Amino acid sequence: MKILTIGPLPPPLHGQSAADRMAFDGLASTERVTVIDSAIDKAFAGNKMPPLWSPARLVEIVRILFRDFAPVWLRGYDVVYMSVGSSFRTLMRFLPYMIAARVKGEPYVLHIHSARLYHNYASLSGFKRRLMGWCLKGAASVVVLGDTIARTVGRILPPQRIRVCANGIDDTLRLSDDEFGATLDSSGADILFLSNLMEAKGIFQMLDAFELLADSYRLTLAGAIESDAVRQRVERMCDRYPGRVVYRGVVTGRDKRDVLKNSDILVLPSHDEGQGIVILESYATGCAVVTDPSVGGIGDIFADGVNGVACDHADPRSIAASIAKVGQRLSFYKEVNRMASESYSEAAFLSRVKSILEDSVAARG
């Protein structure tokens, strides 16, 4: 297939950009692929989240559209594969590419990494709602992360136009049998919060929960810091609990593998999550998980008492109690999660993506 792929690539690093890198690189290994990186805020290093709109941001969007004119309008493709946002504002970033695809008669596929598509659509009215509906209903397929999200998107689109594609895991994160066996002897005291340190990811609830735990527990924080308020709280915690609370910054590659390997329990008390790729990454290294399966699409990949222990993401006491409870069956959760991770390998993920794109080409006739 001749494929035009469009979506944000790292930096900055987050779940969507990591998934895009895996998908785009994997497709390029077997297909004829043209890649367009749609990321605007490349310089974001975690000090503050970028503004929604600013003169500099608008100038950058215009520059990107001029940059992409030739590959979008002057070349032909079998299918256009776009990794897009779920809000009106973020989806409209891709409107010029959708218009080009429809004018040229090329099917386009929208891959959405958020659980809030229906919520965002339903909150609109008038012209904005019609325009967002035009974008979604014009797609050959709208790809979502799990069955829970697919059911809500089914209020906008017919089921046959909605495809489910769970995320994939970087295979380099997987532990050898010997490495994994060594983790089974752990005391279960090492907690990991691996995500951008944002209020929406539950960083404050995580820190509050840690203060309720016994002195035997240790906490590693890894990810970009959202704001000065988060930075100050993290610094206070590191000072108050020297050696027990450690901030590692943004981790990638071997550093990321090491923090996962050296951890027993991943905690993700996120308030809003498409699926939580870090949960799948923790499965590959055999971590148990504490999270709230009622949030977004987390419940499609996590079951209470199977992959770890569920919590109320908004309640630090619930988070702390779940962390303590995980230790009672830690080896069981580690073994179950390592086996479950096979379904989320790079090869399995790319097979799902390719199947969706091939079906979109075939449907065009």
N, C-alpha and C positions, 0 to 999 in steps of 0.2 A: 504494500500500500504506500501511496504518497500522502504523508500526513503533515499538516501544519499544527504544531502544538504551541499553545499560548497559556502562560501562567507565571506566577511569581516564583523565582528561584532564589535560593540563599546566596548571599546574606540579604536580609536577616534570616536567621534560622527559626522556623516554627513548624508545626505539624504539616501545614499545607505545602510550604516550600520544600520540606524534606520529601513528602510524597510525590511532588512534581518532579523533583530531581530523579527519584527512583523510576518513575513512569517514563519520563522523557528519555533518559539514558537507556533504559531497557528497550523501548521502542526503536531507538536509533541503532541498536545492535542488530536488528533484523529487517527493519523497514527504512524507507527513504523519508527522513524526518527533517523538517525545518523547525527550529526552535525560536520562539519569541519570549524573552523574559519581560514580564509585565510589571515587575516590582518597581515601585517609585522610590521608596525610602531606604536605599541601599546603605546609607550612613547610620541608620538607627543602631545604636550600640547598647540600648537598654536603659539609658538614663531617664528618658521620658518617651511616652508614646507619641508618634507624630500627629500633628493636627489634622482634622478632617479636611480642611481647605486652607490654603494660604496662597499668596501670589506665586511663590516659588514652586509650590506643588502643582498649580495649574500650568505653569510654564513647562514643568517637567512632563506632564501628561501630553501637552501639545507636541513637545519634542519627540516623545516616544511614538506618537501617531505618525508624524512625518518620517521618522526612522523606519517605521514598519510599512510604509506605503507600497514599496516595491514587492516585498515578499507576500503581502496580503493581496494586492490587486493585480500584479503582473505575472503571477505564477498560478498554476492550477493544482488542485489537490483532490484526492479521493474523499478525504474527510478532514474536518477541522475539529481539533480536540482542545477544549478550553477548560482550565481550572479556574473557577470564578468564585466570587463572594456571594453571600446569600441576601444581603441587604440591597435596597434599591440603588443606593449610591455606588456600592462596589460592583454590582452587576452592570450598571451603566458604563463603567470603565471599558466594558467589552462590547458595548453596543456597536461601535464602528466595525469591529471584526464580524459581528453577527450580520450586519447589513451587507458587508462585502460577500459573505458566504451565501446569503440568500440571493443577491444579485447574480452571482456566478453560478448558482444552482448546485452548490456544494453542501452536503449535509454537515451539520455541526452538532457536537456533543458537549454538554455542559456538565462538568464534574464539580460537585458542591461538597465542601468539607465542613459544613456547619449543620447543626440540627434545627436552625431557626428559619429555614426558607418559608415554610407556610406561615409562621408567626409574622414575619416581615411583610409577606404578601398581603395577609389579611388586615394588617394595620394601615394599608394604603387605601386611597379612594380616588375616584376620578381618573384623570389622565395618567398619573403615575401608576396606578394599578393596571390600567389597560396596557401601558407600555411594558411593564414588567411581565404581564401575561403574554404579550406578543413575543417577547424574548424567549420565555420558557416554552410556550406552545409551538414555537418554530423549530425547536431542537429535535433532532432525530431521536436523541435519548437524553434524559436528565439522570445523572449518576449520583446516588447518595450512599452513605456509609453503612447503613444497616436497615433492617426491616422496620424498626420503630419509626425512623425518619420517613421511610417509604410510605408508610400508612398515612402520615400527615400530608405528605406531598400529593398523595392520591386524591386529596380534596381539590387540587388544582389541575392535575393531569390524569389521563387514563392510565391504568396500571401497566399496560403494555409499553408505555413510553418511559417508565421509571425502571432503572436498573440499580441493583445493589452491588456495591463493590467495596468490601472491607479493605482497610489499609494493609500495607506490607511492612515487613521488618527488614532492616539492613542485616544481611546474613553474617556480616563480620561481628555482630554483637553476640552471636551464639557461642556458648561455652562448650568445650570438649567434655567428654564423659568424666574425665578425671577432675577437671575444674568444677563441674557441677557437683560431683560427689563430695568435694571438699566443702561446698556451701551447706551441705546437709548437717554438718557438725556445728553449725553456728548457734550462738545463744539466742538469736532472734532479736537482738537489741539495736541493730543498725537500721535506722529509718532513712528513707530517701525522698526528698521532694525535688523532682526533676521536671521543670517546666519554667517558662518565663515567670519571674516572680511578680505576679500581678494580683490585684484584688479579686478579679474575676476568676482566677485560678485557685482562690482560697488560701493565699499565703498567710493572711492574718489569722484565719481559723487554724491553720497548721501550727503556727507559732504559739497560739493560745493553748492548743491541745498539748503541745510538747511540755509546757510548763505544768501540766497536770500529771505527767508521767513520772515513774520512779527514776531515781538517779542513775540506774543502770542503762538507760536508753541514750542513744546518740543520734544526732540528726545531721545529715548532709543536705545542703541546699545547692542547687545547680541550675543556672539559667540567667537570662538578662533581667535586670531590675527595672521595673516599670517607672518608678517615681522616687522623689526624694523621701516621701513618707515611708515607702517600703524600705529604702536603703537605710534610713535612720533606725527603723525597728530591727532590721537584720543586724546592723552593727551593735545595737544594744544587746541583742540575744547572744551574739558571739562574745561580747565582753562579759556578760553575766554568766555564761556557761562555757568557759574556755576548755577546749578539747572535746566538749560534748556537742556543740553547735559549730559547724564549719561551713563557710560559703566558698564554693569552688568556682564561681563565675560560669561563663558559658562553656560547656564541655562538648566536644565532638570526637569522632574517631575513637582511638584507643583510650583517651581520657574518659569518654562516655561509657565505654565498655567496662572500664575499671570501677567507676562509681556504681554501676549496676551490679557487677560481680561481687563487690564488697558490701552490698546492702542485702538486708533480709526482707524488708517491707517497703514497697512503694506506696506513698500516700498521695492521692489526688482528690482533694476536696473541692473540685472545680464547680463553679456556679453555672457554667455554660460550656458544653463540650459536644463536638460533633461525634467523636468516638473515643478519643484519647489514645493517640498513637503511642504515647509513652507507656500506656498499660500493656500494649502488645510487645513493646521493646522489653519491658520488665519480664514478661512471660518467657522470652527467649533466654534470659539469664536465670530463670527459676525463682524470681522474687514472688512473694505473696503480695496481695494488693488490698489496700483499704480505700474504698471510693464509694460514691453514691450512685447506684445503678438507675435511679429515677431521673438523673440529669441527662438530657440530650439522648444520644445513642449509646451511652455506656452500657446499658442493660443488654445490648446485643452481643457484647463480648465478655461480660462479667456477670457471674452468678454468685450470690451470697452463699457461703459455705462450700463452694466449689473452687473458686479462684482466690478466695480470701474472705474478708468480712466486710459487709456493707455498713455504711455510716450515714448519718444525716450531715451533709456537707456544711450546713450552716451552724452546727452545734459543736463547739470544741470538745465538750464532754463526751458526746457520742463518738467523735473521732478518736479521742484518747482511749475510750473503752474498747473500741474495735481494734486498735493497735495492740492493746493488752491481750485481747481474745485471740488474735491471730497466732500468738506464740503457742497456744495449746495444740495446734495442728499444723505447725509451720512446715514440717517436711512433706506432709500430704499436699499442701497448697503448692509448694515448690515443684513437686513432681508432676502434678496435674497441669500446672501452667507451662512447664517445659514441653509436655506432650502437645498441649493446645497450640503452642507457637508454630507447629509444623503447618497449620492451615494458613498461616500469615507470612509464609516465606516470600522472598522476592519473586521467585518463579511463579508461585500461585497468584500473587498480586498482578504480575504482568500478563498472565494467562487470562485473568478476569478482564483487564483493560483491553487487551487485544480482541477478545471475543465480542465485547461491546462495540468496538470500532468496526470490526468486520461485519457485524450484524447491521450497523448503520449504513455501511457501503452497500451491502446486499439489498437492503430495503429501498435504496434509491433506484434499484433496478438496472 
